[in-house]
């Protein structure tokens, strides 16, 4: 079991056929995930292709995560929470300036993704829109978005299977609104 401390991230390789279990150990904690083809980093997770091919804005058990080249990257085998999406980009320093009117440094998922991916020679501009695990974004009849507390309970998880060799980055999300005002760790396990 690997631990991602609150408001931080991790990046690692996952071989085709291996499984990744992303766990919310305490409940109400979002994790942002991005994927890259380990053999060609220009191929990466695509929110648009995933939404197109899965024909849903909510991605859960039985769905696939697709690349910008229309290839399957991961399959969701199990999902005890059932609420994951691509509706918001990873929080960044600008997120806290624009949306929170926050001045000064604030940890962000964007920073935690690119700093952990540096060892794989992946740069900030390469980071795609993340798959928001456990995130609970709602929208009204006019399409206005709201970020509600995650529905995940302690121990909820999503089990993925890699369809190609991957570079994976995960965060324990750093935005207050996404996590019901508090920050907690995310756990993950790689299973052969």
Secondary structure as UniProt FT lines:
FT   STRAND          2..4
FT   TURN            6..7
FT   STRAND          9..14
FT   TURN            16..17
FT   STRAND          19..24
FT   STRAND          31..37
FT   TURN            38..39
FT   STRAND          40..45
FT   HELIX           47..54
FT   TURN            61..62
FT   STRAND          64..67
FT   TURN            68..69
FT   STRAND          72..79
FT   STRAND          84..85
FT   HELIX           93..98
FT   TURN            99..100
FT   HELIX           109..117
FT   HELIX           118..120
FT   HELIX           124..126
FT   STRAND          131..133
FT   STRAND          136..139
FT   TURN            141..142
FT   STRAND          145..148
FT   TURN            154..155
FT   STRAND          156..162
FT   STRAND          166..171
FT   HELIX           177..179
FT   TURN            180..181
FT   STRAND          186..191
//
